[in-house]
Amino acid sequence: MKLTVIQMPCLIFCFLMLTAPGCQKAAPVKTENTLAKGGEPANSPKRDVPVKVAKNAIGSNVQEFNEKTDAFKESIDRLRQGNPWSDFEPTGFYLPPNTALTLKVEQLAGTTLPKLLIGTYSFDTLRWDPLSVQLKSGANTITADPLGGLLWIRYTTTGTPSAKVRVTFQAGMVRTPIFIKDQTTDWQAQLNTYTQSPAVLLLNKNVYLVFKRNRALNTSGDAANFILRTIDKGVDAGENYISGLDGSAPEHQLPVHKILMTESNKRNIWGVASYYRTWFAPGLMDEALNAQKIIASGWGAWHELGHMHQQQAWKWSVLGEVTVNVYTMAAERAINGGGATRLKGTTTTNAMNFLALTNSDKDFNSNIQMADGNFTRLFMFHQLWLAFGDNFYIKLHQQTRMEKPNLSVDADKMRYFMLKACTISGKNLSRFFRKWGFRVNESVYTEMAGLGLPEPETDPASLKDS
């Protein structure tokens, strides 16, 4: 798989193209709105199979929402990541095109009010970003929208979250099928009943997974649950774990938002991570988010989720498609004990050949000098893992969150990473970084020597998987 990156204002796109072969116990779900038995929406379409939801449950007419921290403040300021996560919550409803929507908003605490989002980020090219409507207290009428879409609530603040509202959905909306990990038992009944929505929603602890309806019809309840369990395991025991999100300090608490993973109808792009979402071509959904394949071929899913975890302080310009795979490999180790398959064979040979070069102008950042630069560079990060284990990256993430370095220049980011690598490992890694062609100001190597740390007993540059 070849990885390239295109940077645009306010967007970081990851394009995954198949150009090489082989591309390839979760905690209970805690949600404020859960599917349950009880009273059903008053405007539910006529049907033969009863599917009921309780008050204050996702998909019910009456739902309550608590204010949460703004995604930029949470993901970028606190976690020091590059992409804000999905700071909105599903309602379980779909608004058909050219249909007016009426609802009522009651203030239960605080003074701020949420926004209603019509449509799902990147699900459909006709509405790439959802329509955002500021709700008011009392009766709300949203005039007929020509496109419609799934309905979400965005209720965020850059201050301390304290507000709460009750939203009563009255008319215009229809239900969408919803599958919640380890809870839903009526999946087929929902698919048979709620036929007007072109999308379905799957939920677990970490993600909102949006499928097109025709895919859902071929996804059994057991398969849906297996996919959701696997994603939670890959995120909890892989990507969040290697990020040091262990709750040991306020900075290391788990994110308050989930990540949207949506199937998209945009052509010619395999998979993307960007602000507020990740999105996938149908082919990548087949490869990465399929119950029969996710264990062996989930790389694309873990890769895009990895982009949502990348820290910026040690991601200089050539590493957009490199450090992301620190998380990809952590997820694969969590779910199948693998994670290094992509680095064996040719990639190992390329890396060792580069390390063997003795020319004075050897440059880690040069695509001309380095064969298959993204994976060869990843091999350097993997060698640090081989030498110092999970704890190396856990501490790197945690210290970056605590120190909050504000770095924008490649040279400063390289210096930060090099010094952190030494202090975290307790070793003088000057020789290692020189072998890898880290062409920084000589003063950085002087700083590293000044730490007074011993040389590693085993040269990390010699390490590779058996």
Helices and strands as residue ranges (DSSP letters): E 2-8, E 11-17, E 62-66, E 68-69, H 71-71, I 72-78, E 89-95, E 99-109, E 115-118, E 131-134, E 138-145, E 149-154, E 156-157, E 164-171, E 174-175, E 178-180, H 187-193, E 199-203, E 207-212, H 213-217, H 221-234, I 235-239, H 240-242, G 250-252, E 259-263, E 271-274, E 277-280, H 282-288, H 294-297, H 299-307, G 317-319, H 324-336, G 341-343, H 346-356, H 373-388, H 390-403, H 410-425, H 430-435, H 442-450, G 460-462
